[in-house]
Amino acid sequence: MTENAESAEQYEVSSAAQFKALAHPLRHRLLFALGQEPATISQLATTLGTAKGNINHHLGVLRDAGMVRVVATKQVRGGTEQYYRRTARKFIFSGEGARANTTVALQAVAADLETASGKPLVNVRNLRLTEHQATELAARLDDLVTGLTDAGAGEARYGVVVSVYRPHQAEPGTPPS
């Protein structure tokens, strides 16, 4: 097998073209699946439970946007099998498409939860916090998740979603719409 270099630490997603590439939940799921190790179209199709042609199309969109790349090739049955990997370990979202991207990413997480094994933990809670408390909580959760060490190729893959957000609230005295 012929291999290329490792992934970068982070990749900034800020252009309209990049956000357009992330406009489908399956593309987020592909990025989730490629988070730790390279995989072929066949492996991804099996992992995500969809057709190889579908995987090939969506990988092409991500490749054109610079988010995945071929990192290895292997000769099989007279053809060449390609192994894909994310271009970065972490994607940073900025600009006008960031909010819409969050919605699509959460749709991808919901699709993963539908087929998750075991009993996934989902805890959604709304409570009143000061701005300082919310900022501190977000930083602590980010440090906790960022600081986790991958257990290696022989272990199961887990998804972790962490969010601290402030739901939209009408001004006091404004009638509900």
Secondary structure, DSSP 8 states (H G I E B T S, - for coil): -EE----EEEEEE-SHHHHHHT-SHHHHHHHHHTSSS-B-HHHHHHHHTS-HHHHHHHHHHHHHTTSEEEEEEEEETTEEEEEEEESEEEEEE-STTHHHHHHHHHHHHHHHHHT-SS------------HHHHHHHHHHHHHHHHT-----TTS----------------TT----
